[in-house]
Amino acid sequence: MMETISVLLVFLILLTFVVIFYVNISTSSAQSGREDITNLKAVEISQLIAYMPEFQCSSKNIVDENCFDMLKLEAFGNFSITTEGQDAIATSYFDIFEYSRIEVNEIYPDSTKSWLVYERKPESSRVSLKRTFIPISLYNAYDNSFAYGILNITVYS
């Protein structure tokens, strides 16, 4: 009788260790999966915004790759400052960008210019974020010149 109880006790202790090990492995696997999803979302947003006609450079209906028009960024930024503009952007672009922040910064020749394209943060206080930086070209139609810039995409999850 005593031997049976001791064997059951050892078996239960071993089973407890196995369950704890399994839970730790599955938790780390789920965390890794969440990070992968966030990374994929950042890449998806960068591809979507790069091909949106609201920001693309084009000359004679020919679209330049990885190029953003400064005049379009200015117009979009001026529209998003107004209350009705913020509401329209929040409703129109939330399905595409979800909870993220998209900003364009000029880095050469004038490093002080930046345009906030979209921002919507989740209301939760526990938020993780993934930042992606993509080099782009900025076209100024006033003087037909180009500048270098960075597309900053922050995805909240």
C-alpha positions as CSV (number, residue, x, y, z in Angstrom):
1,M,0.0,0.0,0.0
2,M,2.7,2.5,0.9
3,E,4.7,1.6,-2.2
4,T,1.7,2.3,-4.4
5,I,1.2,5.7,-2.8
6,S,4.9,6.6,-3.2
7,V,4.8,5.5,-6.9
8,L,1.7,7.6,-7.5
9,L,3.3,10.6,-5.7
10,V,6.5,10.4,-7.9
11,F,4.3,10.0,-11.0
12,L,2.3,13.1,-10.0
13,I,5.4,15.1,-9.4
14,L,6.8,14.1,-12.8
15,L,3.5,14.9,-14.5
16,T,3.5,18.4,-12.8
17,F,7.0,19.1,-14.2
18,V,5.9,18.0,-17.7
19,V,2.9,20.3,-17.6
20,I,4.9,23.3,-16.4
21,F,7.5,22.6,-19.2
22,Y,4.7,22.4,-21.8
23,V,3.0,25.6,-20.6
24,N,6.3,27.5,-20.7
25,I,7.1,26.3,-24.3
26,S,3.6,27.1,-25.6
27,T,3.7,30.6,-24.0
28,S,7.1,31.4,-25.7
29,S,5.7,30.0,-28.9
30,A,2.6,32.2,-28.7
31,Q,4.8,35.3,-28.0
32,S,7.0,34.5,-31.0
33,G,3.9,34.2,-33.1
34,R,2.6,37.6,-32.0
35,E,5.9,39.2,-32.9
36,D,5.8,37.6,-36.4
37,I,2.3,38.9,-36.9
38,T,3.3,42.4,-35.9
39,N,6.4,42.3,-38.2
40,L,4.2,41.1,-41.1
41,K,1.7,43.9,-40.4
42,A,4.5,46.5,-40.5
43,V,5.6,45.2,-43.9
44,E,2.1,45.1,-45.2
45,I,1.5,48.7,-44.2
46,S,4.7,49.9,-45.8
47,Q,3.7,48.2,-49.1
48,L,0.2,49.6,-49.0
49,I,1.3,53.2,-48.3
50,A,4.0,53.0,-51.0
51,Y,1.4,52.3,-53.7
52,M,-1.4,54.7,-52.5
53,P,-2.1,57.4,-55.1
54,E,-2.6,59.9,-52.2
55,F,1.2,60.0,-51.8
56,Q,2.9,58.6,-54.9
57,C,5.0,60.6,-57.3
58,S,4.0,60.4,-60.9
59,S,5.1,62.1,-64.1
60,K,2.9,61.7,-67.2
61,N,1.0,58.9,-65.5
62,I,4.2,57.0,-64.8
63,V,4.6,56.1,-61.1
64,D,8.0,56.4,-59.5
65,E,8.9,53.6,-57.1
66,N,9.5,54.5,-53.4
67,C,8.7,58.1,-54.1
68,F,6.4,60.4,-52.1
69,D,5.2,63.7,-53.4
70,M,5.8,66.5,-50.9
71,L,2.9,68.6,-52.1
72,K,0.5,65.7,-51.6
73,L,2.0,65.1,-48.1
74,E,1.5,68.8,-47.3
75,A,-2.1,68.7,-48.5
76,F,-2.8,65.5,-46.6
77,G,-1.2,67.0,-43.5
78,N,-3.2,70.2,-43.7
79,F,-6.4,68.2,-44.2
80,S,-5.7,66.0,-41.2
81,I,-5.2,69.0,-38.9
82,T,-8.9,69.9,-39.1
83,T,-11.4,68.0,-36.9
84,E,-13.5,66.8,-39.8
85,G,-10.3,65.7,-41.6
86,Q,-9.2,63.7,-38.5
87,D,-12.6,62.0,-38.4
88,A,-12.5,61.2,-42.1
89,I,-9.0,59.9,-42.0
90,A,-9.8,57.8,-38.9
91,T,-12.8,56.2,-40.5
92,S,-11.4,55.8,-44.0
93,Y,-7.9,54.5,-43.3
94,F,-8.5,52.5,-40.1
95,D,-9.3,49.3,-42.1
96,I,-6.0,49.6,-43.9
97,F,-3.6,50.9,-41.2
98,E,-5.4,49.8,-38.0
99,Y,-3.5,50.9,-34.9
100,S,-0.3,52.5,-36.2
101,R,1.6,55.7,-36.7
102,I,3.0,56.6,-40.2
103,E,5.3,59.5,-40.5
104,V,7.6,60.8,-43.3
105,N,10.8,62.6,-42.4
106,E,13.0,64.4,-44.8
107,I,16.7,63.7,-44.0
108,Y,18.5,65.5,-46.8
109,P,18.8,68.4,-47.7
110,D,16.5,69.8,-45.0
111,S,16.3,67.5,-42.0
112,T,13.6,69.6,-40.2
113,K,10.6,68.7,-42.4
114,S,8.3,65.9,-41.3
115,W,4.7,64.9,-42.1
116,L,2.4,62.9,-39.9
117,V,0.3,60.8,-42.3
118,Y,-1.7,58.7,-39.9
119,E,-1.8,58.0,-36.2
120,R,-4.2,55.9,-34.2
121,K,-3.1,54.4,-30.9
122,P,-5.0,51.7,-29.0
123,E,-6.7,52.7,-25.8
124,S,-5.0,49.8,-23.9
125,S,-2.2,50.8,-21.6
126,R,-0.3,47.6,-22.3
127,V,0.9,48.1,-25.8
128,S,3.9,46.7,-27.6
129,L,5.2,48.4,-30.8
130,K,7.2,47.5,-33.8
131,R,9.1,50.2,-35.7
132,T,10.0,50.0,-39.4
133,F,12.2,52.5,-41.2
134,I,12.2,52.6,-45.0
135,P,14.3,54.9,-47.1
136,I,12.3,56.8,-49.7
137,S,12.6,59.6,-52.3
138,L,10.7,62.8,-51.8
139,Y,9.7,64.8,-54.9
140,N,9.2,68.6,-54.8
141,A,7.1,69.7,-57.8
142,Y,7.7,73.4,-57.1
143,D,11.4,73.2,-58.2
144,N,11.4,69.8,-59.8
145,S,13.9,68.5,-57.2
146,F,14.2,65.3,-55.1
147,A,15.2,64.8,-51.5
148,Y,15.9,61.8,-49.3
149,G,13.5,60.7,-46.6
150,I,12.6,58.0,-44.2
151,L,9.2,56.4,-43.9
152,N,8.6,55.7,-40.2
153,I,6.0,53.0,-39.5
154,T,5.1,52.2,-35.9
155,V,2.6,49.3,-35.5
156,Y,0.9,49.0,-32.1
157,S,-0.3,45.6,-30.9
